[in-house]
């Protein structure tokens, strides 16, 4: 997880990244990147200079999804747009992908960055680099109402849906050995299968599960803490200047309250991770939400 003292971490950033971001302000008003000079992004190895091509998901509410007009929105989308503006890039182009295709797309140069509440793991670091973490949380098993599932052992012999390539799939492989995993490209497909009875349970993140519970006769049967793999922005390997610039501005947007305001908008009523709040608001408590 992210260390509590972000000031110490920020001080460890490279001098080059700090110089590139000298135009970033911290007044919490307009995006700081509006005043960045074009030269501040010259060191970034981007597919198209001055633009960021983002691999994301179109149906992972409330993290990233497309609205009625087909535009990408959600917590991760809006937070990344704020961070990108801070580093001096306003042209951010999102493209929907299956979750399992995001990291390969970043690694092979098809995209500059992956943004989809992507949990940082050692295995994933073999494929891409990551920014500092900005979100952490719970994994949730969803069942039909009244199924009587209260612990992992209750899933023995069941058909459990997972989105391919997620932390839920990895956790289930390790911890639910007597469960038959059924892989889906996204949560919508998994919930559809759950409602039709073709699977017995579906494994998602807490926030997505909470949304589905308001639409269908299902319940959040098991909530499993997963604080050791916070979400980060996936960046193409060796693009250090861009990654370090993102880190500086993640820091900036936490300290000026932008992260807090977006979190309250997209996760109303959910526990708020203390370590992501402005330094003046931290209490030392530990709470979290979710990653994929």
ChimeraX attribute file (.defattr): number of C-alpha atoms within 10 A of each C-alpha:
attribute: neighborCount
match mode: 1-to-1
recipient: residues
	/A:1	15
	/A:2	17
	/A:3	11
	/A:4	16
	/A:5	12
	/A:6	19
	/A:7	12
	/A:8	10
	/A:9	15
	/A:10	17
	/A:11	11
	/A:12	9
	/A:13	14
	/A:14	14
	/A:15	11
	/A:16	13
	/A:17	23
	/A:18	19
	/A:19	11
	/A:20	25
	/A:21	24
	/A:22	16
	/A:23	17
	/A:24	21
	/A:25	20
	/A:26	17
	/A:27	13
	/A:28	14
	/A:29	9
	/A:30	13
	/A:31	23
	/A:32	25
	/A:33	23
	/A:34	16
	/A:35	16
	/A:36	21
	/A:37	15
	/A:38	12
	/A:39	10
	/A:40	20
	/A:41	22
	/A:42	14
	/A:43	16
	/A:44	19
	/A:45	15
	/A:46	19
	/A:47	13
	/A:48	10
	/A:49	14
	/A:50	16
	/A:51	17
	/A:52	20
	/A:53	20
	/A:54	27
	/A:55	26
	/A:56	30
	/A:57	26
	/A:58	24
	/A:59	20
	/A:60	21
	/A:61	22
	/A:62	18
	/A:63	26
	/A:64	23
	/A:65	22
	/A:66	17
	/A:67	13
	/A:68	7
	/A:69	6
	/A:70	9
	/A:71	10
	/A:72	21
	/A:73	19
	/A:74	21
	/A:75	22
	/A:76	29
	/A:77	23
	/A:78	17
	/A:79	22
	/A:80	19
	/A:81	19
	/A:82	23
	/A:83	28
	/A:84	24
	/A:85	22
	/A:86	30
	/A:87	30
	/A:88	26
	/A:89	21
	/A:90	18
	/A:91	14
	/A:92	15
	/A:93	14
	/A:94	23
	/A:95	14
	/A:96	18
	/A:97	19
	/A:98	17
	/A:99	24
	/A:100	15
	/A:101	17
	/A:102	25
	/A:103	26
	/A:104	16
	/A:105	19
	/A:106	23
	/A:107	20
	/A:108	13
	/A:109	15
	/A:110	16
	/A:111	25
	/A:112	25
	/A:113	29
	/A:114	30
	/A:115	23
	/A:116	30
	/A:117	28
	/A:118	28
	/A:119	27
	/A:120	26
	/A:121	15
	/A:122	9
	/A:123	8
	/A:124	15
	/A:125	13
	/A:126	10
	/A:127	17
	/A:128	23
	/A:129	23
	/A:130	26
	/A:131	21
	/A:132	22
	/A:133	21
	/A:134	24
	/A:135	26
	/A:136	27
	/A:137	27
	/A:138	20
	/A:139	25
	/A:140	24
	/A:141	26
	/A:142	29
	/A:143	26
	/A:144	20
	/A:145	14
	/A:146	10
	/A:147	14
	/A:148	11
	/A:149	19
	/A:150	14
	/A:151	12
	/A:152	16
	/A:153	13
	/A:154	13
	/A:155	19
	/A:156	13
	/A:157	13
	/A:158	15
	/A:159	19
	/A:160	26
	/A:161	31
	/A:162	27
	/A:163	25
	/A:164	20
	/A:165	19
	/A:166	19
	/A:167	23
	/A:168	24
	/A:169	22
	/A:170	13
	/A:171	14
	/A:172	19
	/A:173	14
	/A:174	9
	/A:175	12
	/A:176	20
	/A:177	13
	/A:178	15
	/A:179	19
	/A:180	18
	/A:181	22
	/A:182	18
	/A:183	17
	/A:184	20
	/A:185	16
	/A:186	22
	/A:187	24
	/A:188	15
	/A:189	15
	/A:190	24
	/A:191	25
	/A:192	13
	/A:193	18
	/A:194	21
	/A:195	17
	/A:196	10
	/A:197	12
	/A:198	14
	/A:199	20
	/A:200	20
	/A:201	30
	/A:202	29
	/A:203	29
	/A:204	30
	/A:205	27
	/A:206	24
	/A:207	23
	/A:208	19
	/A:209	23
	/A:210	16
	/A:211	12
	/A:212	19
	/A:213	17
	/A:214	10
	/A:215	8
	/A:216	12
	/A:217	12
	/A:218	21
	/A:219	22
	/A:220	22
	/A:221	20
	/A:222	18
	/A:223	19
	/A:224	15
	/A:225	16
	/A:226	20
	/A:227	21
	/A:228	13
	/A:229	21
	/A:230	24
	/A:231	27
	/A:232	26
	/A:233	26
	/A:234	31
	/A:235	26
	/A:236	27
	/A:237	18
	/A:238	11
	/A:239	16
	/A:240	19
	/A:241	19
	/A:242	24
	/A:243	22
	/A:244	24
	/A:245	29
	/A:246	24
	/A:247	26
	/A:248	25
	/A:249	27
	/A:250	27
	/A:251	22
	/A:252	25
	/A:253	27
	/A:254	23
	/A:255	22
	/A:256	18
	/A:257	19
	/A:258	22
	/A:259	26
	/A:260	18
	/A:261	12
	/A:262	16
	/A:263	21
	/A:264	14
	/A:265	13
	/A:266	16
	/A:267	15
	/A:268	10
	/A:269	9
	/A:270	14
	/A:271	14
	/A:272	21
	/A:273	20
	/A:274	18
	/A:275	24
	/A:276	26
	/A:277	23
	/A:278	19
	/A:279	17
	/A:280	7
	/A:281	12
	/A:282	15
	/A:283	10
	/A:284	10
	/A:285	9
	/A:286	13
	/A:287	15
	/A:288	20
	/A:289	22
	/A:290	25
	/A:291	29
	/A:292	25
